[in-house]
Amino acid sequence: MSYHISIWPLAAILISLIGSIPIMLSGRSPNLRESWTLLIALGKIIIVASLLPAVLAGGGYEFTIARVLPGVALALRVDAMGMFFALVASILWFFTSLYSIGYMRTLNEHAQTRYYASFAVAISATLGVAFSANLLTLYMFYEILSLSTYPLVTHEQNAEAKQSGRKYLTYILGTSIGLALPAMIIVYSVAGTLDFKSGGILTGTGTSPQLLALVLVLFLYGFAKAALMPFHGWLPAAMVAPTPVSSFLHGVAVVKVGVFSILRVIFFIFGPEELLSLHFGWIITSIASVTILVASLVALTQDNLKRRLAYSTIGQLSYMVLGAGMLSAAGMTGGLLHIAMHAFGKITLFFCAGAIYVAAGKKYISQMDGLGRRMPITYLAFFLGSLSIIGMPPLGGFISKWNLVIGAVNSHQMLLLVVLLTSSLLNAAYFLPIVYRGYFAKAADPVFDDGVKEAPMLCLVPLSLTACASVALFFYPDIFLRLAHLALFP
């Protein structure tokens, strides 16, 4: 695979980082501030898309920022796996930015300039993780993302938000410094490098299986943004943030960065063949399976809509890890594909939750009976997003879950098939009653039957587009399928 030296990967990262400056400076002019946000978001999509043809042709780009240690540099590389994630993140950041304008303005939220600037820095860090050429670079951008999203989590600045922010940093920074960093040091001492390499850099090093098992577990829990249990508590706590932040946390970045980092370790530090030879797949799939089932059961008990979505996300993230742990072609493909399919479906659901709050002031599912008749477009989008997360055709989530099922069957891991099917039934059990109650239950509040009253257009349009995208991904998944195959089978 040939990589061309180019500054464009760095430009894709820096455009929003540098763009945070004019966003901050235009704080007294909301129209100008939000114009800068949308312009920067479009610019990022254009730059990322311009890198796509070379990657689809089997090549890519690289750029070295600085040499740090022997065999290790701060370096960028645009390969198929990084492009997969960057494409999802950049597209959905634009939708989140558009949605934020409608949400934040309608509710007259405070500190909007800080909010948009923090978003811009966070998406830069997300792209940095996507385009990292080695573990050191990934780790640096991972930590930048943790710090830049703290102001978003604590946006409300009340006691609950500050407590959630402390919990967020304790989990995220504590695990990355206490677990992931030591694992990186061990890998460097054994392999002499931290570069991502197809087939893994630990293959053939002669390292003891016990030490490799320890390193694997350290990475699985060290990248706690993936919310594998028991290091998941930060995620429901972060729901105190405004809904666009929740959308960003669950659909565009943060949690996906955690999963992406774990997948990088599995595929490019250990390598599937090494993990197969060591019989380590069960370690990954056991942790993921427990998280999937427990999170789904907890989701059933949540009346707060955003918390139900949060526990759903915890379970869905582990689908991605589960697929990687199957170490079969279809399973690994399904795990990677689920990053995109879940992103579009879940961001739709969070957009809908925010629209419901903006238009009706409701947070609890028990208070939403009959609301679907007042907000038919929002509830239709919620229904489509739900079907995608459940894995029903014709929604994109079916494509990734189908691959996961085939992966379990092909690798003769029938217990994992039971986990997948059971969890999908649980997904239906905690999502579909929301839609049913919205459309068919007697309105708890008589005003819900007084006619249609949707959220503002800047909320309604993004959620409609992401819902349509979830449908389109069922019929046209080709770009993501090609990138997934190039990433896993170069």
N, C-alpha and C positions, 0 to 999 in steps of 0.2 A: 504494500500500500504506500503510495507516494504522497508526501505532504509538502506543500509549497510554503515557503516562509512569507508571511504576510502580516501586516499590522491590523488588518480588518477584525480579527477576533478581539483584539484589545479595544478597537473602536466600538464594537458591539457592546462591550462591558462599560466603557467610559461614557458613552453618550448620555445615559441617564444619571450617572454620577456627576458629571459636569453640569448636566441639565438641572440638577437640584439647586444650583446657584441662582439662575434666573427665576426659578420657582420661589425661592426664598426672598429674592429682591422685589418680586412683584406681589408681595403679600397684601398690599393695600389696594390692589386692583384684581378682584377675584376673576374677572373675565380673562385678563392677561395671564394670570397664574395658571388657570385651567387650560388655556390655549397652549401654554408652554408644555403642560403635562401631556396633552393629547399629541402635540407635535413631536415630542421626544418619544412617545410610545410608538407612533407611526414610523419614526426614523429607526428605531430599534428593530421593528419588524422588517423593514426594508433591508437593513444591513444583514440581519440573520438570514433572510430569504436569499440574498445575493450569494451566500456561502453554500446554499443547498445543492446547486447543480454539481459542483466538484465532489461533494460527499456522495451523492447518488451515483456518480461515475466511478466510485471506488477510491477516491482520493481524499484530500482534506487540506487543512492549513495549520501552521504552527508558528509560534512566536515566543522567544525567550525574553523574559523581562529582566532577570538577574540571576547570576550564579550564587548559590547560597552555601552548599556543602559539596564535597566531592561526590559526583554522581547524582546530585540533586540541584535543581534550579526552580525558581519561580517561573513557570512556563505554561503556555496555553497551547491547546491542540483541539482543532475542530474535527472530530471523528463522527461516525454515524450515531453513536450513543449520545454524545454531547449535543449533536444537532437535533436529535429526537426531543430531548428535554428542552433545549433552547427554543425550539419552534413552539412547543406547547406554552412555555412560560411567557414568551414575548407576545404571542397572539392574545392570551388571556389577560395579560397586564393591560392591554389596550381596552378590552371590555370592562375590566375592573375600574380603570380610570374614568371611563365614560359613566359607568354606574355610580361611581363615587360622587360625581358632580350632582346627579339627581338626588342621591341619598343625603349627602352632607348639607346641601343647600336647603332642601325641604325641611330638615330637622334643625336648621340653623346651628349646626355644631360649632363648637369653639375650636381654636387652634388649627384651622384648616390648612394654613400654610405649612406648619410643621408636619402635618399629616401627609400632604402631597410630597414634601421633600423627603420624608422618611421612606415613603413608597419608592421614590426614584433611586435612593441609595440601596434599598433592599433588592430591587430587581437587578441592579448592577451586580450585587453579590451573588444572586441566583445564576446569572449568566456566567459569572466567574467560576462557580462550581461546575456548571455544565461544560465549560471549555477548559477545565483544568487538565494538564498533561500528566500530573502526578499527585500523590497523596498530600504532599506538603502544600501545594497550591490550593488544592481542594479544601484542606483544613483551614487555611488562611481565610478564604472566602466564606466558608461555613461559619466561622466565628464572626466575621463582619456582618453576616446576615442575622446572627443571633442578636448582636448589639443594635443593629439598625431597626429591627422589628420591635425592640423593647418599647420605644415611644408609641408605637401603634397599639400594642397590647394594653398599655397604661393610658391610653388616650383620654379616658374620662376623668382621670386625675382624682378620683374619689378613693376611699379606703379600700373598697373591694378591688378596684383596678390596680392599686399599688400592691396589694397582697398577691394578686394574680401575677403581676409583673415579677415580683420576687420569686414566686414559685417557678415561673417560666425560666428565669435566668439560672436558678438553682439546678433545675433539671437539665437544661440544655448545656450550660457552661460546665456544670459539675461533671456530667458524664463525658463530655468531649475532652476536658482536661484530665479527668481522673481515669478514663478508660481508653478512649480512642488515641490520645497522645502516647501513652505507654505502648499501645499496640503498634503504632507507627515506628517507635524507637526500636522495638523488637524486630519488625520487618526490615528496617534499614540495617540493623546489625547482622541480620542473617543474609539478606540479599544484596546489600551494598548499594541499593537504589530504592527509590519510591515511585519510579515511573510506571504508568499503566502500560501493560503489555498483554496482547492477546495470548491466552493460554496461561497467564499468571507468572509473576516473578518469583514465587516461592516454589514452583515446580522444579524438582531435581536438586534442591539445596541440601537435602539430607537432614533436614530439621526433624526433631522428634515429633511424633504424632501428638503427644500430650501438649507440647508447647504450641503447636499449630492449632489445636482445639481451643486452648486458652486464648490465643490471638483472635480466633474467629468469634468467640463469645464476647471478647472485649470490643470488637468492632460492631457487632450486632447491637449491643447496648450502649456503646460509646456514641453512636450517631442516634441519639434519643429523639431527634426530630421525627424519626420513623414511628415513634410511639408504640414500640413493642412493650407489652406488659412485662414487668410492673413499672416501667419508666414512661407511663402514658399520662400521668395525672396533670401535667402542665397543659395538655390540650383542652380538656373541658373547662379548666380554669380560665383559659385565654378567651373563652366565649364572652367575657365581659366587655370585650372590645366592640367597636361599631361593626355592623354586618359586612361592609366592604373589606374590613381587615380580616374577618373570619373567612371571607371568600378567598382572600389572598393567601391566608395561612393554609387553607385546605385545598385550594384548586390550583394556584399559580406557583407557590413557592413553599418554603419552610418544611412542611411534612414531606413534600415530594423530594426536596433536597436531602432529607434524611434517608428516604428509600433509595434515591439515586446513588448516594454515597455508599450504602450497603451493597447495591448491585455492582458498583465499580469494584469494590473489594472482592466480591464473589467471583466476578468474571475476569478481572484484570490483575488482582493481587494473588489470589489463590489459584483460580482457573478451574473450570468445571471438571476437567479430567483428574486433577489432583484431588479435588473434593470427593469425586467418585471413588478413586482408588483408596482413599482414607476412610470411606463410608461416613462422611461427615454431613451428608444431606439431611439425615434425621435430626441433627441438632437444629438446623435452620427451620425445617418444616414443623418440628414439635413446638418451638416457641411461637411460630406464626399461627399454627392451628389453634393453640390455646387462646391467643389474642383474638383471632377471628370469632371464635364461638362465645367467649366471655363478653367481648365488646358488643356483639349482636344481642346477647341476652340483656345486658345492661341498657342498651338503646331502647328496648321494649318498655322499660320502666320510666323513661324520661318524659315528663309532660312539657318541659321547656323545649320548644322546637329546635333552637340552636344547639342545645345540649344533646338532643337525640341525633342531630346531624353530626355532632362532634364524635359521639361514640360509634356512629356508622363509619366515620372516616377512619377511626382507629382500626376497625375491622378490615376495611377495604385496603388500607395500606399494607396489611399483612398478607393480602392476596398477592401482592407484588413480590413480597419476600418469599412467600410460599412457592410461587412459580419458579423463582430462581433456585430455591432449595430442592426442587424436584430433579434438577440436573438432567432433564430430558429436553429435547429440542422444542417440542410444542409447549411444555411447561415454562421454560425460560422465555420463549416468545410471548406467551400469554402474560407473564409477570411484567415484562417490559411494556407491552401494549396497554396494560391496565393503567399505567401512569397517565397516558393520554385520555383513554376512555373514561376513567374515573374523574379526571380533571374537568372535562366539559360537563359531565353529568352533575358532579357535586357543586361546581360553581353555580350552575343553574339553580340548584336547590337552595343554596345560601342567598343568591339574588332574590329568589322568591320569598324567603323568610324575611329579608330586609324590606321588600316591597309590601308585605303584609303588615309589618310594623309601621312603615311610613303611612300607609293608606288607612289602616284600622287601629293601630296602636296595640296590637295583640302579640304576645310572646308565647303564650301557652296554648297547646293543642286543644285542651279542653274548652277553651274560649272561642274556638274557630268554627264551631258548627254553623253551617249555612254560608260561610264566608265565600265559598267557591262560586256561589251564584252572584255575588257582588263583584268578584274579581275573577271572571272566567278565564282570561288570558293567563294570568299568573298561575292559576291552579292547573291549567292545561300544561304549562311549562313545567310545573312541579311534577305532574303525572309523568311527563316524558323523561325528566331527569331521574325520577324514581325507577322507571322501567329500565333505564340504562344501568343504574347501580345494581338493580336486581339481576340484570343480565338477560333481559327479554328482547327478542327481535321485535321490530326492526330498529333497535337502538345500538349504538356503538359498544356498550358494555357487553353485549352478547358475543362480539368477536373475541374480546380478551378472555372472557370466562369460558367460551367454547375451547379455546386453546389450552386453558388451564385444565379443563376436564379431560381433554385428549391427552395432555401431558401426564396426568395421574394414571390414566388407563394404560398408556404406552409404557410407563415405567413400573406398572404392576403395583402401584401404591393405592390400593382400594380404600384404605382408611382415609386418605386425603380426598378421594372422590366423595366419601360420605361427608367429610367436613365441608367441601364446596357446596354440595347439594343442600345440606342442612342449613348452612349459613345463608344461602340464597332464599330459602323458605322463610328464614328469620328476617331477611331484608324486606321481603314482601309483607311480613306481619307487622313491621314497624313503619312502613311507608304508605301502603295502600289504604289503611283506615283513615289516614289524614285526608287523602283525596276524597274518599267516600263521605266522610263527615262534612267536608267542605261543600260538596255538591248536593247531597241527599238528606243530611240530618236537618232537623228543625232548628232554625236559627235561634241561638241562645240570646242574641241581641236583635230585637226587631228591626233595627236600622239596616241590618245586613240584607233585608229583603226590599229595601227602598230603591233599588236600582243599581246599575253598574257604577262603581267608583274605583278605578284602578289607581295604582301609584303613578307619579309623574312619568312622562315619556322617557326621560333619561334613565329611569329605573326599568321601565317596561321593555324598551327596545333591546338593551343588552341581554336580559334574561330570555327574551324571545329568540334572539340570535344564537345564544349558546344552546338553547333547547333544540333549535333547528340543526345546529352543528352536531349535536348528539345523534340525531337521526341520519344526517349526511354521512357520519363516520361509519355507519353500518353498511351503506352502499358504496362508499368511496374511502376505504381505509388504506389504499395502496401506498401512499407516501410513508405512513407510519409503519406499515408492514415491511416495506423495502428497507427503511432505516433500521428496524428491529433485526431483520435478517443480516444486514451488513454489519451491525454491531456484534451480533452473536456468532455469526458464521462467515468471517471475512475471507 
